[in-house]
């Protein structure tokens, strides 16, 4: 199946009260693990690259080629959207040109008027090519590829203004954080989410920082309009842990255990386990 934009996928998720998992990829193993997991769960999926991960993988064109060719060679039939995660203006335009089917323009660190202006321009250019657009209001806490936020709560009025530009889905800070949540984390602000959901009237909402959010909070967020949930760090932890166990147990020293096709196997399987568990939690299995 060819790559699809995320617009219909997320409208269906919102209407059906589930969320599509948006998993960050970092390399070939990651990409295979995400695609196979979605296929095995019969779930629509978003596979996303940060600007840094795309650079690491050889550029946006390479990412697009890897994903499209794997869809074909692995026989993937579930809907897949290739999305730019936390893109700046330049990256968003480049991804639209290269053939990503979805882009996030993250202008949350810009003065609000500039965020609005640039988002409007990205929407016009993206929609002309059938590409879906995510925007962000109120920076997400933690650190993502050098973009550091403080975990603020988004202003619902600003959310409404940006939603009215015709973006397809909206990321809004509701106390969520990229990476590990601190032990004293207050949890998601459901009152803020409720307010944003009411004022933006039906636009699918995006929850960043999916790593470490307890299942009940995930489910409550979905009930309040969240239709896309981003997960990155948890896959990285699982990959690192499984790879460490393999090496520490000396398996790389037995036979051809040093061969990357063996060495990276447990880590890849660990990513699959995380992706499948999240798909289950998000309610998107058998929604392809
Ligand atoms: P985590 O790394 O916390 O899962 O967040 C991922 C994310 O939100 C990517 O934009």
py3Dmol code that shows the C-alpha trace and the ligand (Angstrom):
import py3Dmol

protein = """\
ATOM      1  CA  UNK A   1       0.000   0.000   0.000  1.00  0.00           C
ATOM      2  CA  UNK A   2       1.271   3.490  -0.846  1.00  0.00           C
ATOM      3  CA  UNK A   3       1.952   5.933   1.965  1.00  0.00           C
ATOM      4  CA  UNK A   4      -1.140   7.882   3.025  1.00  0.00           C
ATOM      5  CA  UNK A   5      -1.591  11.262   4.650  1.00  0.00           C
ATOM      6  CA  UNK A   6      -2.634  11.157   8.287  1.00  0.00           C
ATOM      7  CA  UNK A   7      -5.738  13.314   7.891  1.00  0.00           C
ATOM      8  CA  UNK A   8      -8.354  10.604   7.432  1.00  0.00           C
ATOM      9  CA  UNK A   9      -6.495   8.180   9.683  1.00  0.00           C
ATOM     10  CA  UNK A  10      -6.712  10.578  12.618  1.00  0.00           C
ATOM     11  CA  UNK A  11     -10.293  11.674  11.902  1.00  0.00           C
ATOM     12  CA  UNK A  12     -11.297   8.012  12.015  1.00  0.00           C
ATOM     13  CA  UNK A  13      -9.330   7.550  15.242  1.00  0.00           C
ATOM     14  CA  UNK A  14     -10.985  10.543  16.870  1.00  0.00           C
ATOM     15  CA  UNK A  15     -14.447   9.418  15.810  1.00  0.00           C
ATOM     16  CA  UNK A  16     -13.731   5.833  16.841  1.00  0.00           C
ATOM     17  CA  UNK A  17     -12.237   6.862  20.231  1.00  0.00           C
ATOM     18  CA  UNK A  18      -8.808   5.350  19.754  1.00  0.00           C
ATOM     19  CA  UNK A  19      -5.379   6.820  18.967  1.00  0.00           C
ATOM     20  CA  UNK A  20      -2.899   6.054  16.217  1.00  0.00           C
ATOM     21  CA  UNK A  21       0.614   5.343  17.460  1.00  0.00           C
ATOM     22  CA  UNK A  22       3.257   7.636  15.981  1.00  0.00           C
ATOM     23  CA  UNK A  23       6.586   5.929  16.493  1.00  0.00           C
ATOM     24  CA  UNK A  24       9.931   7.611  15.865  1.00  0.00           C
ATOM     25  CA  UNK A  25      12.330   5.701  13.699  1.00  0.00           C
ATOM     26  CA  UNK A  26      16.099   5.926  14.025  1.00  0.00           C
ATOM     27  CA  UNK A  27      17.428   3.383  11.556  1.00  0.00           C
ATOM     28  CA  UNK A  28      16.585   0.382   9.401  1.00  0.00           C
ATOM     29  CA  UNK A  29      15.905  -2.005  12.308  1.00  0.00           C
ATOM     30  CA  UNK A  30      13.541   0.513  13.914  1.00  0.00           C
ATOM     31  CA  UNK A  31      11.664   1.021  10.682  1.00  0.00           C
ATOM     32  CA  UNK A  32      11.226  -2.703  10.103  1.00  0.00           C
ATOM     33  CA  UNK A  33      10.141  -3.257  13.714  1.00  0.00           C
ATOM     34  CA  UNK A  34       7.495  -0.504  13.563  1.00  0.00           C
ATOM     35  CA  UNK A  35       6.090  -1.600  10.203  1.00  0.00           C
ATOM     36  CA  UNK A  36       5.957  -5.287  11.124  1.00  0.00           C
ATOM     37  CA  UNK A  37       4.314  -4.570  14.474  1.00  0.00           C
ATOM     38  CA  UNK A  38       1.602  -2.461  12.869  1.00  0.00           C
ATOM     39  CA  UNK A  39       0.992  -5.143  10.263  1.00  0.00           C
ATOM     40  CA  UNK A  40       0.821  -7.917  12.865  1.00  0.00           C
ATOM     41  CA  UNK A  41      -1.624  -5.839  14.941  1.00  0.00           C
ATOM     42  CA  UNK A  42      -3.605  -4.805  11.837  1.00  0.00           C
ATOM     43  CA  UNK A  43      -3.226  -1.190  12.978  1.00  0.00           C
ATOM     44  CA  UNK A  44      -2.837   2.081  11.072  1.00  0.00           C
ATOM     45  CA  UNK A  45       0.481   3.634  12.012  1.00  0.00           C
ATOM     46  CA  UNK A  46       2.517   6.805  11.728  1.00  0.00           C
ATOM     47  CA  UNK A  47       6.234   6.407  11.369  1.00  0.00           C
ATOM     48  CA  UNK A  48       8.064   9.618  12.095  1.00  0.00           C
ATOM     49  CA  UNK A  49      11.543  11.051  11.871  1.00  0.00           C
ATOM     50  CA  UNK A  50      12.858  13.953  13.874  1.00  0.00           C
ATOM     51  CA  UNK A  51      15.157  16.288  11.946  1.00  0.00           C
ATOM     52  CA  UNK A  52      18.148  14.767  13.766  1.00  0.00           C
ATOM     53  CA  UNK A  53      17.159  11.161  13.100  1.00  0.00           C
ATOM     54  CA  UNK A  54      16.585  11.916   9.414  1.00  0.00           C
ATOM     55  CA  UNK A  55      20.048  13.471   9.211  1.00  0.00           C
ATOM     56  CA  UNK A  56      21.516  10.409  10.925  1.00  0.00           C
ATOM     57  CA  UNK A  57      19.754   8.123   8.437  1.00  0.00           C
ATOM     58  CA  UNK A  58      21.120  10.028   5.437  1.00  0.00           C
ATOM     59  CA  UNK A  59      18.426  12.635   4.834  1.00  0.00           C
ATOM     60  CA  UNK A  60      14.695  12.856   4.203  1.00  0.00           C
ATOM     61  CA  UNK A  61      14.923  11.291   0.744  1.00  0.00           C
ATOM     62  CA  UNK A  62      16.631   8.232   2.203  1.00  0.00           C
ATOM     63  CA  UNK A  63      13.981   7.926   4.932  1.00  0.00           C
ATOM     64  CA  UNK A  64      11.202   8.170   2.372  1.00  0.00           C
ATOM     65  CA  UNK A  65      12.899   5.545   0.192  1.00  0.00           C
ATOM     66  CA  UNK A  66      13.473   3.172   3.109  1.00  0.00           C
ATOM     67  CA  UNK A  67       9.876   3.367   4.299  1.00  0.00           C
ATOM     68  CA  UNK A  68       8.246   3.092   0.870  1.00  0.00           C
ATOM     69  CA  UNK A  69      10.475   0.235  -0.231  1.00  0.00           C
ATOM     70  CA  UNK A  70      10.015  -1.665   3.031  1.00  0.00           C
ATOM     71  CA  UNK A  71       6.256  -1.330   2.708  1.00  0.00           C
ATOM     72  CA  UNK A  72       6.545  -3.093  -0.601  1.00  0.00           C
ATOM     73  CA  UNK A  73       9.153  -5.713   0.278  1.00  0.00           C
ATOM     74  CA  UNK A  74       7.597  -6.612   3.631  1.00  0.00           C
ATOM     75  CA  UNK A  75       4.103  -6.754   2.111  1.00  0.00           C
ATOM     76  CA  UNK A  76       2.690  -4.125   4.475  1.00  0.00           C
ATOM     77  CA  UNK A  77      -1.007  -3.556   3.803  1.00  0.00           C
ATOM     78  CA  UNK A  78      -2.033  -1.418   6.807  1.00  0.00           C
ATOM     79  CA  UNK A  79      -2.189   2.368   6.257  1.00  0.00           C
ATOM     80  CA  UNK A  80       1.175   4.021   6.946  1.00  0.00           C
ATOM     81  CA  UNK A  81       1.861   7.773   7.075  1.00  0.00           C
ATOM     82  CA  UNK A  82       5.429   9.066   6.983  1.00  0.00           C
ATOM     83  CA  UNK A  83       5.595  12.104   9.247  1.00  0.00           C
ATOM     84  CA  UNK A  84       8.178  14.755  10.110  1.00  0.00           C
ATOM     85  CA  UNK A  85       8.336  15.136  13.899  1.00  0.00           C
ATOM     86  CA  UNK A  86       9.124  18.602  15.350  1.00  0.00           C
ATOM     87  CA  UNK A  87      10.195  20.118  12.059  1.00  0.00           C
ATOM     88  CA  UNK A  88      11.263  23.703  11.668  1.00  0.00           C
ATOM     89  CA  UNK A  89       9.888  25.703   8.746  1.00  0.00           C
ATOM     90  CA  UNK A  90      12.686  24.720   6.351  1.00  0.00           C
ATOM     91  CA  UNK A  91      12.467  21.016   7.208  1.00  0.00           C
ATOM     92  CA  UNK A  92       8.686  21.015   6.805  1.00  0.00           C
ATOM     93  CA  UNK A  93       8.956  22.461   3.302  1.00  0.00           C
ATOM     94  CA  UNK A  94      11.710  20.018   2.387  1.00  0.00           C
ATOM     95  CA  UNK A  95       9.685  17.021   3.560  1.00  0.00           C
ATOM     96  CA  UNK A  96       6.633  18.199   1.606  1.00  0.00           C
ATOM     97  CA  UNK A  97       8.833  18.297  -1.514  1.00  0.00           C
ATOM     98  CA  UNK A  98      10.498  14.951  -0.862  1.00  0.00           C
ATOM     99  CA  UNK A  99       7.216  13.064  -0.454  1.00  0.00           C
ATOM    100  CA  UNK A 100       6.556  12.754   3.272  1.00  0.00           C
ATOM    101  CA  UNK A 101       2.804  12.409   3.629  1.00  0.00           C
ATOM    102  CA  UNK A 102       2.576  14.359   6.867  1.00  0.00           C
ATOM    103  CA  UNK A 103       4.613  17.079   8.576  1.00  0.00           C
ATOM    104  CA  UNK A 104       4.734  18.705  11.964  1.00  0.00           C
ATOM    105  CA  UNK A 105       5.664  22.347  11.868  1.00  0.00           C
ATOM    106  CA  UNK A 106       6.870  23.098  15.381  1.00  0.00           C
ATOM    107  CA  UNK A 107       6.878  26.850  15.818  1.00  0.00           C
ATOM    108  CA  UNK A 108       6.105  26.610  19.523  1.00  0.00           C
ATOM    109  CA  UNK A 109       9.378  28.332  20.462  1.00  0.00           C
ATOM    110  CA  UNK A 110       8.648  31.290  18.141  1.00  0.00           C
ATOM    111  CA  UNK A 111       6.635  34.380  19.077  1.00  0.00           C
ATOM    112  CA  UNK A 112       3.010  33.269  18.664  1.00  0.00           C
ATOM    113  CA  UNK A 113       2.243  35.551  15.691  1.00  0.00           C
ATOM    114  CA  UNK A 114       5.245  34.176  13.811  1.00  0.00           C
ATOM    115  CA  UNK A 115       4.236  30.594  14.664  1.00  0.00           C
ATOM    116  CA  UNK A 116       0.787  31.377  13.243  1.00  0.00           C
ATOM    117  CA  UNK A 117       2.116  32.983  10.074  1.00  0.00           C
ATOM    118  CA  UNK A 118       4.579  30.210   9.273  1.00  0.00           C
ATOM    119  CA  UNK A 119       2.046  27.479  10.119  1.00  0.00           C
ATOM    120  CA  UNK A 120      -0.424  29.058   7.654  1.00  0.00           C
ATOM    121  CA  UNK A 121       2.204  28.965   4.939  1.00  0.00           C
ATOM    122  CA  UNK A 122       3.111  25.332   5.679  1.00  0.00           C
ATOM    123  CA  UNK A 123      -0.597  24.404   5.570  1.00  0.00           C
ATOM    124  CA  UNK A 124      -1.039  26.012   2.133  1.00  0.00           C
ATOM    125  CA  UNK A 125       2.006  24.282   0.683  1.00  0.00           C
ATOM    126  CA  UNK A 126       1.280  20.914   2.323  1.00  0.00           C
ATOM    127  CA  UNK A 127      -2.389  20.800   1.417  1.00  0.00           C
ATOM    128  CA  UNK A 128      -1.588  21.606  -2.212  1.00  0.00           C
ATOM    129  CA  UNK A 129       0.183  18.226  -2.233  1.00  0.00           C
ATOM    130  CA  UNK A 130      -2.257  16.300  -0.040  1.00  0.00           C
ATOM    131  CA  UNK A 131       0.141  16.313   2.931  1.00  0.00           C
ATOM    132  CA  UNK A 132      -1.313  16.571   6.459  1.00  0.00           C
ATOM    133  CA  UNK A 133      -0.037  19.141   8.970  1.00  0.00           C
ATOM    134  CA  UNK A 134       0.453  19.090  12.742  1.00  0.00           C
ATOM    135  CA  UNK A 135       1.212  22.266  14.671  1.00  0.00           C
ATOM    136  CA  UNK A 136       2.183  22.837  18.255  1.00  0.00           C
ATOM    137  CA  UNK A 137       1.135  25.360  20.850  1.00  0.00           C
ATOM    138  CA  UNK A 138       2.807  25.471  24.261  1.00  0.00           C
ATOM    139  CA  UNK A 139       6.125  23.660  24.209  1.00  0.00           C
ATOM    140  CA  UNK A 140       6.292  20.037  25.328  1.00  0.00           C
ATOM    141  CA  UNK A 141       8.612  19.510  28.267  1.00  0.00           C
ATOM    142  CA  UNK A 142      11.906  17.665  28.216  1.00  0.00           C
ATOM    143  CA  UNK A 143      14.369  17.557  25.391  1.00  0.00           C
ATOM    144  CA  UNK A 144      13.765  16.479  21.817  1.00  0.00           C
ATOM    145  CA  UNK A 145      16.675  16.699  19.408  1.00  0.00           C
ATOM    146  CA  UNK A 146      18.046  19.804  21.052  1.00  0.00           C
ATOM    147  CA  UNK A 147      14.631  21.491  21.249  1.00  0.00           C
ATOM    148  CA  UNK A 148      14.068  22.021  24.938  1.00  0.00           C
ATOM    149  CA  UNK A 149      10.652  22.826  26.376  1.00  0.00           C
ATOM    150  CA  UNK A 150       9.592  23.451  29.930  1.00  0.00           C
ATOM    151  CA  UNK A 151       6.368  21.436  30.028  1.00  0.00           C
ATOM    152  CA  UNK A 152       4.018  24.369  29.967  1.00  0.00           C
ATOM    153  CA  UNK A 153       0.279  24.162  29.551  1.00  0.00           C
ATOM    154  CA  UNK A 154      -0.950  25.468  26.204  1.00  0.00           C
ATOM    155  CA  UNK A 155      -3.217  28.497  26.073  1.00  0.00           C
ATOM    156  CA  UNK A 156      -6.607  27.282  24.726  1.00  0.00           C
ATOM    157  CA  UNK A 157      -7.193  30.590  22.906  1.00  0.00           C
ATOM    158  CA  UNK A 158      -3.910  30.180  21.026  1.00  0.00           C
ATOM    159  CA  UNK A 159      -4.883  26.563  20.261  1.00  0.00           C
ATOM    160  CA  UNK A 160      -8.132  27.784  18.734  1.00  0.00           C
ATOM    161  CA  UNK A 161      -6.311  30.389  16.615  1.00  0.00           C
ATOM    162  CA  UNK A 162      -3.888  27.842  15.220  1.00  0.00           C
ATOM    163  CA  UNK A 163      -6.584  25.181  14.714  1.00  0.00           C
ATOM    164  CA  UNK A 164      -8.567  27.731  12.680  1.00  0.00           C
ATOM    165  CA  UNK A 165      -5.712  27.910  10.149  1.00  0.00           C
ATOM    166  CA  UNK A 166      -6.902  24.571   8.832  1.00  0.00           C
ATOM    167  CA  UNK A 167      -4.157  22.387  10.288  1.00  0.00           C
ATOM    168  CA  UNK A 168      -5.119  18.722  10.448  1.00  0.00           C
ATOM    169  CA  UNK A 169      -4.118  17.922  14.041  1.00  0.00           C
ATOM    170  CA  UNK A 170      -2.865  19.857  17.002  1.00  0.00           C
ATOM    171  CA  UNK A 171      -0.191  19.146  19.600  1.00  0.00           C
ATOM    172  CA  UNK A 172      -0.801  21.094  22.771  1.00  0.00           C
ATOM    173  CA  UNK A 173       1.247  21.061  25.952  1.00  0.00           C
ATOM    174  CA  UNK A 174      -0.818  19.561  28.768  1.00  0.00           C
ATOM    175  CA  UNK A 175       1.983  18.826  31.221  1.00  0.00           C
ATOM    176  CA  UNK A 176       3.494  16.099  29.042  1.00  0.00           C
ATOM    177  CA  UNK A 177       7.250  15.702  28.774  1.00  0.00           C
ATOM    178  CA  UNK A 178       9.576  14.041  26.283  1.00  0.00           C
ATOM    179  CA  UNK A 179      11.695  11.270  27.769  1.00  0.00           C
ATOM    180  CA  UNK A 180      11.463  10.088  31.372  1.00  0.00           C
ATOM    181  CA  UNK A 181       8.838  11.610  33.668  1.00  0.00           C
ATOM    182  CA  UNK A 182      10.252  12.809  36.987  1.00  0.00           C
ATOM    183  CA  UNK A 183       9.131  10.948  40.107  1.00  0.00           C
ATOM    184  CA  UNK A 184       7.162  14.017  41.226  1.00  0.00           C
ATOM    185  CA  UNK A 185       5.389  14.521  37.872  1.00  0.00           C
ATOM    186  CA  UNK A 186       1.895  15.875  38.434  1.00  0.00           C
ATOM    187  CA  UNK A 187       0.419  13.860  35.543  1.00  0.00           C
ATOM    188  CA  UNK A 188      -1.438  15.172  32.504  1.00  0.00           C
ATOM    189  CA  UNK A 189      -3.625  18.225  33.009  1.00  0.00           C
ATOM    190  CA  UNK A 190      -7.028  16.881  31.989  1.00  0.00           C
ATOM    191  CA  UNK A 191      -8.731  20.189  32.747  1.00  0.00           C
ATOM    192  CA  UNK A 192      -6.464  21.886  30.170  1.00  0.00           C
ATOM    193  CA  UNK A 193      -7.036  19.075  27.676  1.00  0.00           C
ATOM    194  CA  UNK A 194     -10.817  19.301  28.167  1.00  0.00           C
ATOM    195  CA  UNK A 195     -10.768  23.035  27.590  1.00  0.00           C
ATOM    196  CA  UNK A 196      -8.620  22.705  24.441  1.00  0.00           C
ATOM    197  CA  UNK A 197     -10.815  19.882  23.143  1.00  0.00           C
ATOM    198  CA  UNK A 198     -13.964  21.946  23.620  1.00  0.00           C
ATOM    199  CA  UNK A 199     -12.640  25.136  22.076  1.00  0.00           C
ATOM    200  CA  UNK A 200     -10.994  23.473  19.049  1.00  0.00           C
ATOM    201  CA  UNK A 201     -14.208  21.584  18.278  1.00  0.00           C
ATOM    202  CA  UNK A 202     -13.271  18.258  16.829  1.00  0.00           C
ATOM    203  CA  UNK A 203      -9.708  18.619  15.588  1.00  0.00           C
ATOM    204  CA  UNK A 204      -7.693  15.471  16.423  1.00  0.00           C
ATOM    205  CA  UNK A 205      -5.303  16.243  19.278  1.00  0.00           C
ATOM    206  CA  UNK A 206      -1.764  14.912  19.612  1.00  0.00           C
ATOM    207  CA  UNK A 207      -0.113  13.700  22.789  1.00  0.00           C
ATOM    208  CA  UNK A 208       3.674  13.932  22.694  1.00  0.00           C
ATOM    209  CA  UNK A 209       5.897  12.252  25.254  1.00  0.00           C
ATOM    210  CA  UNK A 210       4.044   8.931  25.177  1.00  0.00           C
ATOM    211  CA  UNK A 211       6.884   7.192  27.041  1.00  0.00           C
ATOM    212  CA  UNK A 212       5.963   6.447  30.628  1.00  0.00           C
ATOM    213  CA  UNK A 213       2.406   7.808  30.650  1.00  0.00           C
ATOM    214  CA  UNK A 214       0.336   5.282  32.602  1.00  0.00           C
ATOM    215  CA  UNK A 215      -2.339   3.377  30.676  1.00  0.00           C
ATOM    216  CA  UNK A 216      -5.281   4.976  32.546  1.00  0.00           C
ATOM    217  CA  UNK A 217      -4.056   8.466  31.688  1.00  0.00           C
ATOM    218  CA  UNK A 218      -3.620   7.437  28.048  1.00  0.00           C
ATOM    219  CA  UNK A 219      -7.197   6.161  27.940  1.00  0.00           C
ATOM    220  CA  UNK A 220      -8.575   9.283  29.594  1.00  0.00           C
ATOM    221  CA  UNK A 221      -6.671  11.471  27.116  1.00  0.00           C
ATOM    222  CA  UNK A 222      -8.138   9.501  24.186  1.00  0.00           C
ATOM    223  CA  UNK A 223     -11.622  10.021  25.604  1.00  0.00           C
ATOM    224  CA  UNK A 224     -10.882  13.779  25.562  1.00  0.00           C
ATOM    225  CA  UNK A 225      -9.931  13.993  21.886  1.00  0.00           C
ATOM    226  CA  UNK A 226      -6.358  12.669  21.637  1.00  0.00           C
ATOM    227  CA  UNK A 227      -6.033  10.731  18.367  1.00  0.00           C
ATOM    228  CA  UNK A 228      -2.249  10.521  17.876  1.00  0.00           C
ATOM    229  CA  UNK A 229       0.274   9.503  20.516  1.00  0.00           C
ATOM    230  CA  UNK A 230       4.030   9.863  19.992  1.00  0.00           C
ATOM    231  CA  UNK A 231       6.446   7.296  21.374  1.00  0.00           C
ATOM    232  CA  UNK A 232      10.206   7.362  21.030  1.00  0.00           C
ATOM    233  CA  UNK A 233      12.271   6.983  24.217  1.00  0.00           C
ATOM    234  CA  UNK A 234      10.588   3.774  25.370  1.00  0.00           C
ATOM    235  CA  UNK A 235      11.651   2.004  22.163  1.00  0.00           C
ATOM    236  CA  UNK A 236      15.193   3.322  22.649  1.00  0.00           C
ATOM    237  CA  UNK A 237      15.318   2.047  26.226  1.00  0.00           C
ATOM    238  CA  UNK A 238      14.007  -1.369  25.180  1.00  0.00           C
ATOM    239  CA  UNK A 239      16.524  -1.608  22.334  1.00  0.00           C
ATOM    240  CA  UNK A 240      19.456  -0.586  24.547  1.00  0.00           C
ATOM    241  CA  UNK A 241      18.443  -2.941  27.352  1.00  0.00           C
ATOM    242  CA  UNK A 242      18.066  -5.989  25.094  1.00  0.00           C
ATOM    243  CA  UNK A 243      21.340  -5.226  23.309  1.00  0.00           C
ATOM    244  CA  UNK A 244      23.161  -4.810  26.628  1.00  0.00           C
ATOM    245  CA  UNK A 245      21.818  -8.126  27.912  1.00  0.00           C
ATOM    246  CA  UNK A 246      22.987  -9.833  24.705  1.00  0.00           C
ATOM    247  CA  UNK A 247      26.500  -8.407  24.938  1.00  0.00           C
ATOM    248  CA  UNK A 248      26.853  -8.789  28.711  1.00  0.00           C
ATOM    249  CA  UNK A 249      25.882 -12.424  28.489  1.00  0.00           C
ATOM    250  CA  UNK A 250      28.762 -12.905  26.024  1.00  0.00           C
ATOM    251  CA  UNK A 251      26.547 -13.943  23.108  1.00  0.00           C
ATOM    252  CA  UNK A 252      28.498 -11.771  20.694  1.00  0.00           C
ATOM    253  CA  UNK A 253      31.533 -13.953  21.414  1.00  0.00           C
ATOM    254  CA  UNK A 254      29.816 -17.219  20.540  1.00  0.00           C
ATOM    255  CA  UNK A 255      30.015 -18.330  16.911  1.00  0.00           C
ATOM    256  CA  UNK A 256      28.979 -15.472  14.624  1.00  0.00           C
ATOM    257  CA  UNK A 257      27.137 -13.687  17.433  1.00  0.00           C
ATOM    258  CA  UNK A 258      29.012 -10.513  16.564  1.00  0.00           C
ATOM    259  CA  UNK A 259      27.267 -10.356  13.164  1.00  0.00           C
ATOM    260  CA  UNK A 260      24.959  -7.314  13.276  1.00  0.00           C
ATOM    261  CA  UNK A 261      22.175  -9.474  11.922  1.00  0.00           C
ATOM    262  CA  UNK A 262      22.375 -11.400  15.193  1.00  0.00           C
ATOM    263  CA  UNK A 263      23.654  -8.682  17.509  1.00  0.00           C
ATOM    264  CA  UNK A 264      20.786  -6.314  16.684  1.00  0.00           C
ATOM    265  CA  UNK A 265      18.117  -9.027  16.693  1.00  0.00           C
ATOM    266  CA  UNK A 266      17.111  -8.911  20.387  1.00  0.00           C
ATOM    267  CA  UNK A 267      16.948  -5.111  20.344  1.00  0.00           C
ATOM    268  CA  UNK A 268      14.723  -5.156  17.286  1.00  0.00           C
ATOM    269  CA  UNK A 269      12.443  -7.730  18.908  1.00  0.00           C
ATOM    270  CA  UNK A 270      12.297  -5.524  22.024  1.00  0.00           C
ATOM    271  CA  UNK A 271      11.147  -2.522  19.948  1.00  0.00           C
ATOM    272  CA  UNK A 272       8.416  -4.682  18.455  1.00  0.00           C
ATOM    273  CA  UNK A 273       7.191  -5.662  21.901  1.00  0.00           C
ATOM    274  CA  UNK A 274       6.934  -1.996  22.958  1.00  0.00           C
ATOM    275  CA  UNK A 275       5.187  -0.911  19.736  1.00  0.00           C
ATOM    276  CA  UNK A 276       2.657  -3.721  20.012  1.00  0.00           C
ATOM    277  CA  UNK A 277       1.896  -2.990  23.654  1.00  0.00           C
ATOM    278  CA  UNK A 278       1.326   0.693  22.851  1.00  0.00           C
ATOM    279  CA  UNK A 279      -0.934  -0.150  19.897  1.00  0.00           C
ATOM    280  CA  UNK A 280      -2.959  -2.312  22.271  1.00  0.00           C
ATOM    281  CA  UNK A 281      -3.201   0.474  24.861  1.00  0.00           C
ATOM    282  CA  UNK A 282      -4.125   3.062  22.219  1.00  0.00           C
ATOM    283  CA  UNK A 283      -6.973   0.855  20.964  1.00  0.00           C
ATOM    284  CA  UNK A 284      -5.815   0.967  17.338  1.00  0.00           C
ATOM    285  CA  UNK A 285      -5.334  -2.767  16.780  1.00  0.00           C
ATOM    286  CA  UNK A 286      -7.661  -4.121  14.088  1.00  0.00           C
ATOM    287  CA  UNK A 287      -8.509  -0.573  13.007  1.00  0.00           C
ATOM    288  CA  UNK A 288      -6.560  -0.764   9.724  1.00  0.00           C
TER     289      UNK A 288
END
"""
ligand_1 = """\
10
LIG
P 8.952 10.171 24.149
O 10.373 10.074 23.696
O 8.807 10.678 25.527
O 8.203 8.901 23.932
O 8.256 11.284 23.224
C 8.229 11.106 21.841
C 7.684 12.296 21.174
O 6.814 12.980 21.668
C 8.216 12.630 19.844
O 7.752 13.851 19.387
"""
view = py3Dmol.view(width=600, height=400)
view.addModel(protein, "pdb")
view.setStyle({"model": 0}, {"cartoon": {"style": "trace"}})
view.addModel(ligand_1, "xyz")
view.setStyle({"model": 1}, {"stick": {}})
view.zoomTo()
view.show()
